[in-house]
């Protein structure tokens, strides 16, 4: 079992409500709505054991921790208040309304929004500093200390309650600091992100189980001004359940897979959907058709670019059968997938090229007000999300895509900015905040 990190942002604060810069000054309090948000998350975590709890000492985070633990009930370790979880230091801006900030310091604020690593500020004593690089160092130090206290082999579940910017930096540290990654992520108030860590050769192998889940508050985070894409993995098949490599063999959904698609349909029932795409294989097509039962009149377009990776001679086989003939290649696939050519099949680079191209064609066809549904496969979704997160083909195991899991991507209205992975692999519509879908093979 992995070391599981539950990363939670504090609830709505008075400064969030007033649209003021908070930084690491302790000037704002948790609002009553923020307490309610924390209690709702705590209740959803009532069956999840905690082996350790860490929190920022700033009041908005400490109060979130207290309300979350109280609502969760049961026993939990005493929180450890760690200054490694303090928010980004924006001393010259602290307490300032965002409207005032954009008026007084338009260039600096634009740099923070578009090129945050380049922002330099001046403290009251005249010293110049760079807030985000300093925060990344802080995050690296916290992660190093955490892994000393809780090695990846310990099978522990650790709750971490902190702030928007430091949580993004913790995530980027865990993922190996993908380029320009800070603006590719979204972290809402009392959102839950789950990262699983297992032993690797030179550093822990990290998997995002879910990112920015706010399903204890509403199905999806609020849409911005740009187009939105909802990416779903197809429901379960018998081969997923058995752990067989499916690839491009057209295996249909099983009854549980149809129930997963129906749960996704009900989860997305109140969400506007304007257009829809799927792979041409039957399992994503049927999943999409079931979801669209709640959105009559939305046409489904199929595209070959979203078809699952071709496993060649591995298709239809269990992992044990593959190991009998391709033991070394299977180990390489698990360790360095970007180096593997499937026997008579595809490489991850092949899938990456066609899936990212298809995704881009879909995204550019949308109007700003549109929300599109895209239903595809495990490897296809992983390559798309790795590209969006600034990762590489070597990182596909860093992204989990459960059967029927829902991911949301918002397109930036500024053409110079990357799309934002608003939330990833939501599976709470199956009854648990943790992903309990079949492990399966691709």
Steps between C-alpha positions, in 0.01 A plus 500: 500500500622854430568794727184703447507880533169684536563864408229745607473876452345705782135605475367834386669779697399860563770617256386247236152645539629858470738416213808608695856370483572276800853369463650376825377783723241378750250776431195303385270255676307199384141604422196304618465376142862387519424305818201338326720406205755341734229311687357368172842372396557349844174306478601364157828376652335325796609153383857601407758435777769762568845405624622860522357850458703806400367854473612852439478699823326794329149535641307427182683168460509406869126566532432289190697214654305524825157509332593218259621270779200576721252419222692188398457351846694208635861523603781686327854600589554848642575746219861604455524868405790527258637827360592313186130533416482881525357677196705688241662816638343799324592752772473823291152400381361346819148617583463690173183460296566339163332790319736743675799277426424482128462877490816589695734223378361378167834373363595308815153348530506398132838333559357311800207375292694415182864436600490450878854365530631833370322724751730705725371702793661735751455458873443789737868491591598542134610142431396353165377141478317258270189358672437190290857360479524552878172312546618214279806461724272498803285230338801286415622524859158406639465198267850379589423522871161333457652205316758455776223483759270291279701289253312379194520143629298579816148473352388817681224753423605857573270804502659834402297822536651814352452774239457547126854584387692275739277204412568556130872510576477178703326333206761625254780379729342154515465498119862601437429870435346496149574814299257788562297264712380755756234648271389158368334404830194621690453468876158612633395561861477168692590308187643152551792373294635147552856403409628142534872435544676167453867406493690585181856450384641848569195682640147401603257415221211745532141455384228765502193307613284811491555874476291790632191300588224722643220247458409540869385852399377469139560264206762714325695820575359813338579550131715795398464724196652254252381170353482194726568136414379211715723197443361162609647151490260229379325275749627160609525201266545134592859529384561798730366290787717203405811714441531417130672736259221624271667749271309526173293182535140618516390370839157630611402636840386247757195566721712668765653720229152603388407584859819709525403687183153555646654635821713739293184599311322585825808679637515720188123536458491865611819593311452668165638293210494648150705256291640148537776278362613141562737237373356278228520188721176383661595535869553880491222546245245328722628688805453830315154401379388416854633833634324686219166350599484795741585741215262417214576673175880497545651311206792260555798516264742205486868535418777245443753732665355408840523120453692314771869411467566199279659232719565271204574145611421586863132567430263254665769370735528510879812652648612153612475376140698797370767444765548143380617619156605865547614527862775758442287711266210499749732618777629773270141602419432545871828682566568706185191480276632763261771257382269210409388396153205266544546173305317579173339793682554867581728709717382757753640766265270369223195530725617837635528647151152401382314552829647844568434600139137386525458676834640821351265480202204458734609785728558747218158424352321620815355841576586660834156422643510131394538195721598181316493137609790279388494127581807289432739247656761462773820555299339762276376704797835463674695633204263796461525584869877460514525746211266745675694472828836561331613141553658261248431151357720366781240619752182319392487297822476831691134540393218270611188460288237283667219346295229767479725759663434865412771757423444868417727725292438873454649682202672827585362814338854644487660325198840518670384291795464121525170324550419430866438150634210607720440158654621151419353150539192575708343169604288604800185424296581134571464553875849578629737796492778250425522326161391139551451415131662188356875523456475310171743516211503767230 
